[in-house]
Amino acid sequence: MKKKRILSLDILRALALVLICVYHWTLFKGTYIGVVIFFALSGYLVTSGLLSRDFSIFSVISRRLKKIYPSLLIVILASTIALYFVNNGLEMKYKYSALFSVLGLNNIYQIFSKMSYFDNFGIILPLTHIWALSFLIQMYVFFPVLVQGLKKLKLKDYTMGSIFLAISVISGLVMAYIFYATSKSSEGADFSRIYYGTDTRAFSFFCAAGLACFYSRREIKSNVEKKIVYVLGILGIVSIIVFSFGIDYRNALNYYGLMFLVSILFSFSIVLFSKPELKKFDISKYNKILDPVIRLGQHQYQYYLWQYPVMIFAREYFKWSKLSNSQQFCIQFIVLIFISELSYYLFEKKSIKYISYPILASIALILVFSPIYENKDLEEMKAIQEALASNEKEEKNNTPPVSTAPTTPAVNTGDKPLTMDELLNALNTPSKSMEEDTKMQNEILKKYPNDERDIIFIGDSVLHMTREDLKKKYPKAIIETKVGRQFYQLPNMLKSLSQDGKLRKIVVIALGTNGTIYEKDMKSVLETLKGHDVYFINTVMPDPWQDSVNAEIKKAGENPNIKVIDWYSYSKGKQEYFYKDGTHPKPNAAKRYINLIYSVLSKDILNQTK
């Protein structure tokens, strides 16, 4: 007899899906908490199902995997074929990612390969999100064995629930310890290890499993107990909402118990939504209103599988486009609905049998026999970054040589002097050929002095890749660049620079590539930099937070002491300027980047030569 579906839990599934999709699209605050909802729902439902009957371990595991794998394999196959045609080959990193996704070990592979949502510029990795499904596959294989073993010991539900809660506490402590231990290192906390680890994420599953032992097989009769569950269940929903809007993934509280607390509270939400005696209203009465949400929850597996690959390939396709993020999102959204609903119809509703075997064979053949794609762009970019890092280290260890560069204009009396307007037009107007344009600009700039004012440049990997050219143009400047730096780190960094006496009158900031700029962080920066001349360089990238970053920078430019250097308008859509990631400028474009900075920042110096 088929078990009646609990529609209220489909609403929670839909909530989880929406939060996860929002996080993938925007990296917004704490919306990654949607994964906790998925894990908790799985823990509660799997446990209640296993407790209610005698079962064969093999049949339970087999039935679960048969539901999971057809859709999973078709997503892996589609991603593999699409990536093959995009790159004319497959990177080894992707081949391993696909292989371990098939094996249900994607999260383990991502830990060892240091993969994440944030730092894979230039690499197309459409299976990164499969880490969560791999975790659940591991639970679906391991957990029935554990429950069967505890049943053979003839333990009561309450005792089993206590054991599961103890396991959840241990998992939470492991997460806290690893965060503490790795955050002490020079590289900072190892978020890949914390975020993807089976041991560090198991607490959400086992919290809900423990409560399933306490509540799934008995009716709650006590009014006091009903009130407790009701209050804690409501707090669980509230905690999800507050967490989504307020807790960045780098927040230490997350790993010192906050995520564990949310898991416990939300597990009570599952009890509240699933127990008939606790329901305050009949959801079926609101079917017309809630039907789209319930349907989304029922189809959430397909949407979860397809959303990330659709986003990744759309981002690649629109990388050089000037379509706004909202326009790109609308296209993605339509494609996602079509593919997900078709996939649901074929692989869940119709339950196509035996399809897994030919798909698996196809994946194996492509992974084995496809040529290895060598990402030369990425290799060149990394080589430049490594050379810059080596030069920077050498500079710190050695006394810098005395510069032989002239500090006054190299006057050529045979040339007619350029006016200020002619110079700025030459600096800011691209010609038909980037090579010709760069050569012409360099000839012009030779006629003018370097800007030897005390300036500090603060940036991420984009500014870092222009470091050598920047030093030539601004020999007395302090250049503080770091790969992976985010804007939220800037307020504390500015305070530290001020205390060390390194904060200059003129401050140039090039951040926003690695994550969004929040209003509170911008306000803090502007407050610290009152009385300074501040220049923000806006961003060019295919990531969804590009528009919001540039909008925040534009808004900051309304302040009288703030100016914006518009790299976006200057370079967006010019494929020849960038490496394959669509973010980091190639060497010739890096010179143009510096020239653009110079044309805005050094107008007063240029005016002296008129």
C-alpha positions, 0 to 999 in steps of 0.5 A: 500500500502506497504511503500517503504523501504529507503535503506540508513537507512538500512546502518545506522541500520547496522552501529548501529548493528556493533557498539553495537556488538563490544561493547558487545564483546570488551567493546571498547571505545565509541562503545556503541553509537550504541544504540543512533543510534537505538533510533534516527532511531526509533524516526524519523521513528515512528514519520514520520509514525504517522504524515502521517496518521490518526491512531487508538492508539490500532492498531498502538501499536498492530502492533508494538508489533506483530512485536517485540514479536515473536522473543523476546519471542523465544530468552527468551525461548531459553536462559531460557532453555539453562541456565536451563541445564547449572545450573540445575536450574534458579537463581532468578535474571534471573527469574526476568530478563526474566519476566520484559523482557516479560513485556517490563520493563527490563531496569527498573528492571536492575536499581533497581537490579544494573545490568550492563555489567561489575560487574556480575561475576559468574552470567550468564545473557543473557538478559541484552541487552534487556534493549534497546528493553524495552525502545523502547517498552515503547516508542511504547506504550507511543508515539502514545498516545502523538502524538494523543493527540497533533493532537487533539489539532490541533497543526502544525508539527513545534509546535509538533517538538518544544515540542519533542525537549523540551522533549529531552532537559529535558531528557538530563538535567535529565541525567546530574543532576543524573550523577552530584548527584550520582558522589558525593557519595562515591560509584561514579556515578550510571551508571546503573541508567543513562544508563538504565533510560527511562527518561535519555535516551529518548532524542535520540528518541525525538531529532529525533522525533522533526526533523521528524516533521520539515522535514519528510512531506515537501520538502527542497527547500531552498539551504541554508537549504539544505547546513545546513542539509547536513553539520550537517548530515555529522557532525553526521556521523563524531561524531559517528566515533569520539565518538566510538574511543574516549569516554569511558562510564565513561567520564563525558562529555558524561553525560553533553551534549556530548551524547545529541549533538551526538543525535542531529547531528545524527538526521540530518544524518537521514534527510540527508539519507532519503530525496531524494532531499538531496541525492548526489548519487543513492545507488541502483547503488552500490547494489552489493557492499552495498548489504551485509550491507543493508541486515545486516541492514534489519535483524538487529533486529534478530542479535541484539536479538541473539548476546548477548545470543550467546556471553554469552553462548559461554563465559561460554562454552569456559571458561576453554578452551585455545582457543584464543579469535579470535578463539572463536569469529569465532565460535560465529560469525558463530553460530550468522549468522546461528541463526539470519538468521533462526530466520529472515526467520521464524519470519519476512519473514514467519511471523509465526502466533500465535506462541507467545502464546505457547512460552509465556506459555512455558516461564511462566511454566519454570520460575514458576516451575523450581528449584531455582539455588543457586550459592554456588560459588558466595555466598562463594566468596562474603562471603570471600570478605565481611570478607576481607572488615570487617577485613580491616575496623577493621584494620583501626579502631584499632592499629594492634597487634604486630606480633609474627611471626619470622622474620628470617628463622625457621631453621630445622637442620635435613632437607637438605637445598634446592637449589634455583632451587629446591625451584623455581621448587617446587613453580612453578610446579603444581603436580597432586593434588592441595591439595598435591601441596599446602601442599608441597609448604607451608612446603617449604615456612616455611623454609624461611623468610617473605619478609619484604621489603617496597612494595606496591601491587595495585589490583582489586578483584582478588588480594583482595581475596588473601589479608590475605595470602599476608599480611602474606608473606609481613608483611610490604607491603602496600596493595591497593585493591578494587573490580571493580578497572580498569587500567584506574584509575591507573595513577591518583592513582599512583600520589596520592600515590606519593603525600601521600608518600605511593609509594614504590620502589617496585610496584606490579600491578594486574589489567585488570580483569574489563576492557581492558588496553589502551596504553595511560594509560600504557604509563602514568603508566610507565612514573610515575614508572620510577626508580621503580621496577615494577611487573605486574601480568597478568590475567585469565578470560573468558572475551574477553579483556583477551588477549589484557590485557595480550598482553599489560602487555607482551609488558610493560615487555620489559622495563628493570625495568618491570617484568611479573608474569605469572599467566595466563600460570600457571593457565589457564584451571585449573577449580579446581583453580577458582570459577564459574566465571573463574576469582577469585581464590578459597582459595587453589588457592589463596595460589598458587597465592601468592606463584607464586608472592613470587617466582618471586618477592622475588628471592633476599630474597630466594638467601640469604638463599642458 
